[in-house]
Amino acid sequence: MIRINTVQHLKNHLNSFRNQGKSIGFVPTMGALHQGHISLINAAKSESDVVVCSIFVNPTQFNDLNDLAKYPRTIDVDSQLLEAAGCDILFSPEVAEMYSEAELELKRQKKEDKSWSEGKAVDFGSLAMVMEGAQRPGHFNGVAQVVSKLFRIVVPQKAFFGQKDFQQLAIIRSMVKQLDMPIEIIACPIVREANGLAMSSRNERLTKDEREQASAISRALFKVKDLYSIKNVEQLKALVENEINLVPQLELEYFDMVDAQTLQPLTSFSQAKSAVACIAVKIGHVRLIDNVLLF
Ligand code: PAF
């Protein structure tokens, strides 16, 4: 595996692969890699000739500076994991390589600039107004900003994302469609710890006890999956609130059952062809999200 830090070096390297007719698979990450990320690398390897993984803790998608400062950074271990998984290129740029000072200043002033997509405005509409979008203002603009930059740099045929960030996937699919980017977005299943906790880089910040307490999150979601055909939306919401409240260390931020396409909350299951149950829970200072596809 080769590690590259600059955009120009990466572009040159990838051009030589492209000239040999090789296909490029891309896995964008923020590091602190776990088996969920490795499953994305494996999927990328099985569908592409060359696999690029980026590790970049993107400042523009954090609306909480403390969260950005505390985000785990484990580049040496990550690099070893990627090498062992058979990744070909690790792209790990510094912030100044990805953003001009002017772009960062806009973000600091919370002036969202939609011209980042080369003159084409991208509007996520109601997709970005619910759940994570409602709780973390500006988050998805930051995600789309960095992913569109990375896509333009790497120019992959396929890009691989985890389904744990269900809303992020919908946002990225929408961005690719609006910008006519010829990139296939591939969603990969959530990977879970033995106790059901969805793997996340943020789990690194949990103590052993907290990891156990946090397993109540997926337990609640799987109960919903078992019961949605015999209970209504209101009853299931009450059930999840109850399950989470049983663990005093957990604080429920939201739980919604949403249309899997539009992400709008359902009041009845007959409103959707496909539905997903999505949850965000705080444990101490760590915020965890998870979801389960119901039908
Ligand atoms: O899911 C993530 O790790 C990040 O949001 C992403 C897609 C790498 C953009 O920074």
Residues whose N, C-alpha, C, O or C-beta is under 5 A from the ligand:
A	BS01	PAF	P28 T29 M30 F56 N58 V143 V146
